[in-house]
């Protein structure tokens, strides 16, 4: 049977259904990967492979990329439930995880979230999820103070910090609004909250923070923002704004600094759980994993362009310094 791959871009669908000639073969189970940014699919497939689950051989993997259009989640999840797919995977995507849980109590869900999955209503407990969902907690929410502290160490003269959040990611925004003020006070920093849910609004936010003379930018851990990482790098460079991010992909695209959970490993673990579920494991019995891998990445070339001299103490603790 030829490969079946479904790709949804910008909420639309482009589907190709090749039909193999000859005798009918049993349909393969369908695992659906719902993403807000196409960053770590290879890691997810690697995790599937570790369980002996191989795309196009014994499983069909269907991809959906929302690119910030979170309002399309209810209709997408309703369609997946109607088609009775085998597993819905939403790693790194809190809004997707909540939408999946709201849509079904029977189809297995493998999530990856930055907040407490118990408080989100995804599981009954970390050790015994007890329902149709399990996954990984990547601790991004708990990293707020650490990220702000590293930015302060890197740019000690920065006092006015603009904080960019995506209102469409309600849970992450709520967490930022709760945690940022306390972390900023502890460091003697002032913060200004800015909102953006589209590319144009990101551009407008930079105009505002420059007008208001912000010294640096703190970008909330949002999957849509990650999909616009090149835009962030270009705007921050153009306006000469030091910025801190939650994942290394920003820094690889030219951003200044990032600190957060290793999301490549999180996607791999999500793939492993999806494969185990296909082989008979129940989400209720698979404990929620907690990420233990964190990455601190600095782009030295960007630092030099901004006139920032990276302290040796930070270089010594950085997981990578990109030249």
N, C-alpha and C positions, 0 to 999 in steps of 0.2 A: 504494500500500500504506500502510495506516495505521501510525502510529508504534508500535514495539514497545519497551517499556521494562520492564526487570526490576529490581525494587528488593528487596534483601534487607535486612531490619532485624532486629537482635538475633539474627542467625544463622538466622532463619526466612525463608521465601520468600513473596512476594506477587507473583504473575505474572499478567499479563493478555495474552491472545493475540488481538488483534483480527484478523479475517479479511476481507481485501478481496474484494469481489465481482468477478466477471468472470474474465478469463483469468489463468492462473498466471504469476507473475513469478519470475525467478531469485532465490534467497535471497541476502540481503546478508551480507557477512562480519560476524562478531560480535567486537567488541572488548570485553573485560571489564575494568572498573575495580574493583579490590579495595581497599577503604579501611578504616582503623580509625576514622576521623573524617570526617564529610561537611563538608569545608571548602573545597576548591578545585576542584570539578568543572567550574565554568565555565572556569577556566584550562586544564584538560585539553582541554575541547571546543574552546577557542580555538586550541590547538596543532594539534588535528586539522584544524580549518578552514583553517589556514595551508597545509596540504598539499592542499587541495581535497577533504578528506574531511568530509562533512556528515552529522551524525546524522539518521537517518530517510530520507535521500535515497540515500546510497550506502554506509552502514554502520549496523549496529545496535550501540548501546552499552548494555552490561548492567552494572548497578551492584550491588555487594555491600558492605554496611557491617557490619563485625564488632563494633563497639562493645566492644572489649576481650575478646571471647570467642575468643581465639586458638586454643583447643583445637578449634575447628570448622574450622580451616584445612585440615587433611589431607583431610577429606571434601569440602570445597568444591573444592579443587584436583583431587581425583580425578574429581569430576563434570565440571569444565571440560575435563579431558583426555579423558574419555569422549565428550564432545560435540564435541571437536575444534574449539574456538573458534579464531579467527584470531590473536588477540594477547591476552596477559594483562598488564595494567599494574598495578604495585604501587608507585606513587610515595609516598614518605614513610612507608614501612611495611616495615621490615627483616624482621620475622617473616613477612610475606606474601611478600616476595621470596624468602626462603629456602625457604618451603613450596612456592612455584611451581617453583623450581629442582629441589627434591627430587622433584616430581611428574612432571616432563617434561623430556626432552632434545631435543624436537623443536618444540613450540609456542613461538613467539617470546615472550620476556618483556621488558618494559620496566620497570626498577626505579628507585627513588629511595631511597638509603640514606645514613645518616649515618656509617657506618664504611667502611673500605677494602673495596671489593667483591672485590678479589683475595683478601684474607684470609678473607672470608666464603665464598669458593668459588663466587662467582657468575660470574666471568670469569677468563680466563687472564692477561690484562693489560689496562691501561686503554686503550692505543692499539689493541690488536687483541684484542677479547674472546674470539673463537675458538669460541664455542658458540652457544647459542640465546638468550642474555641480553645486554642492554646497558642503559644508562640514565644516571643522574646521581648523583654523589656530592656531598652537600650539606654535608659538613664539620662537622656538629653536634658530632661527637666532639672535634674539634680546638678547638671554641669554649669548652670547659669552663673553662679558665683565664681567658679573656677575660671570660666572663659573671661569674665569681666576682669578678674584679677590678673590674668595673663596679658590682657590688652593694656591694663594699667602699667604692668611691668615693662611692656614693650614701648609704650608711649606715655611715660610718666607725667608729661606736661599736659596731657589731655584731661580736661576737667568736665567739659560739656559733652555728654555722650548721647547721640541719637539712637533710639532703639526702634528698629523696623519690624513690625508684626503683620501677619496676614489675617484679617478678620474672618476670612473664610475658614481658617483653621481655628475654630472657636476654642477648643481645649488648650492648644498650645498658647494662643493669645492670652487666655485666662491665666495660665501658669506664668507667663512672662510678666503680666501686669501685677501678679502677686509677688514674684520673687525678685524682680529687678530693683525695685525701690530699696529693699533691705540690703541687697548686695552692694548697691551704689553708695548708700549711706555709710556702710562699713569702710569704704575706700575713699570717702570724701568726694564723691562724684555727683554731678547733676545729670539728670536724664530727661529726655524729651521723647515721647512716644509718637511714632509716625505709622500710618497704615498704608498697605498696598496689597491689592489682590490681582493686579494686571501689570503687564509690562509698562504701560503708560503711567500707571500709578507709581511704579518703582522710579521712573524718570522724574516724576513730580516730587517724590519724596527727597530725591537728591537735591533738587532745586530748593526745596524748603530747608533742608539741613544746612546747605551752603548759605542761604539767606540769613538763617538764624545763627550762623557761625558755630556750628557744632565742631568739636575737635576730633571726633572719631565716630564710627558707626558700629553698632552691635546688631547683627542680623539674626532674627529668631530662627530656630531650627524648623524650617518649613519645606516640604518636598517641592512645592511650586517654585519657591525661591531657588532651590537647588537646580531646577531645570533652567533657570535664568542666570546661572553662575557667570557666563561670559559677559552678559550685560552688566552684572555687578562689577566685574573686574574692570571693564571699560569705563564705567561711570566713576568708580572710585579713583581710578588712575587719572581720568580727565579732571576731576574736581580736587585731586590730591587729598583724599580722605582715607586715613587708616581705618580698616574695617576688620572685624573678627566674625568668623563663621563657625558653623557646627560640624562641617564635614570637609575632608581633604580635597574633594573635587573642586571646590571653590579656589583653593590655593593652587592647584594644578592648572586652573584656568587663568591665574594671574592675581588672585586675591592675596591679601597680606598674611593672614594667620587663621588657623582653625584649631579647635579642640573639641573632641566629642568621641562617641563610641565608634568602633570599627564597623561600619555598616556593611562592608563586603562580607565580613564574617557573619553578621546578622542575617544577610540574605542567604548565605550558605546554610546556616542552621535552619532557616525557614524551609529551604529546599529539602533538608534531611527529614524534618517533621512531616512535610507533605508526602514524601516517599514512604515513610513509615506508616502513615495513615492509609495510603493506598494498599499497603501490605497487611492491613487488618488492625493496626493500633487505633485506639479510640482517643480523641482529643481530651476527653474527661480524665484519662489516666496519664497523659503526658504533661509533666510539670512545666510551668512557665520558666523558661531559661532567663538568666540575668547576665547581660553582657559583662565580660571582665576585661575586654580589650578596648583601650582608649588610645587615641592618636593626637599628638600635638605636632602640627606641621607649620613651618614658616617658609615664606617665599622671600629669599634674600634679595633676589633681583628687584622685586617690588619694594622691599624695604629701602634699598639704595635709591630707587627712583623717587621715593617719598622723603628722602633725606633722613631716614631712621637708621641709627646704628644699633644693631641687635646685640644686647648684652651677652657676654660669654656664658653667663649663668643660664640663660634661656636656651642658647645653642646646645649646651651640655645635656639639657633634659628633653630637648625636642626629639621626636621620633624621626623626623626628616627635615632637612633644611634644603629647599629647592633652590638651585642656582639658575 
